[in-house]
């Protein structure tokens, strides 16, 4: 495609990146078959190909209106189109450039900016979020059942502290990234990962960063704030890397993990952090990548999870498309004895997408209803997933318990260890 970008509209590095991505697209339309928003409403402008046309037009004319912003906002950034694309178009990087540009050319209303700002403030302020949850707990009996299931669940897996994870060991440790929402809403997930690593005699270090990876800022029109959060995290982690051997840096939320792995691209234009970002990214692992390594070395019963026969797995977009790790969790669980049914249209997004479910509630609910219909086709007892955002979003639409896959593995390992004792 012929591309003639307006000079000085975006930085030179971004212009080169955008032009390369635009030139890679051959407009074959394969992406429309796997785009969840296009499949929902059939609007070409809500497909990757349509959004690419909108971004190209904006970058070539230097003009944009509310319609351009609306269609870019409606993208869930699931990257399913990138998995499908035969030309290797890095669509999510182009959408990032488009969103950052449209914010300047077609500014949002004061109300829209305020809502996005409040969401970011809530996620970046653990005390504020904790306080709001405390107030919500007081009135929880008056809340709808769907909200109680999400924010004030009963039960859950074990949360005891894993033994042998302190500083006394100088073996290669795993640096665990806590995140901003998960420690308050589902602390049992990180506890489960720590218990699995403890079973495999792998020491765990807690990250000293503020918590947020920056993904929420990045997707709510605050790209520079996202870069600053990335720099802060990188500084903290590099300091810890200098102190002791680190085997991997891990976030148990695939939504955070995919953003963390993208730090080199996020800071590609920052000479002071480009190499540091690459150093950190080289150590980043999704829990399934780490679990495959450590559990391979551990003595395990081939039927460890054989008793969980009525379970289904939802593979988040950030795992299968963003990190290209689709099928890896399912294979690991199957190797441990779990029988998982195939899920129709498993490649399509559930509608969570971080803050998307709050900013685009109608589309998010439609995508969730479709996803739950497919997941519950076999009437499972439990739905497993790999991302806190998907977990909370799906739980809001079903009475079936939705859990992180790490929890069931950790519970089974604890039971096996207790049986040996």
PyMOL commands that set and color helices and strands:
alter all, ss='L'
color gray80, all
select helices_A, chain A and resi 12-24+30-34+36-41+44-46+48-61+66-73+80-84+91-105+110-124+126-138+140-142+145-151+182-185+187-199+215-218+223-243+254-261+263-266+274-281+287-296+317-322+328-335+356-359+361-378+388-395+405-420
alter helices_A, ss='H'
color red, helices_A
select strands_A, chain A and resi 173-177+204-206+246-251+284-286+311-313+382-385+401-404
alter strands_A, ss='S'
color yellow, strands_A
deselect
rebuild
show_as cartoon
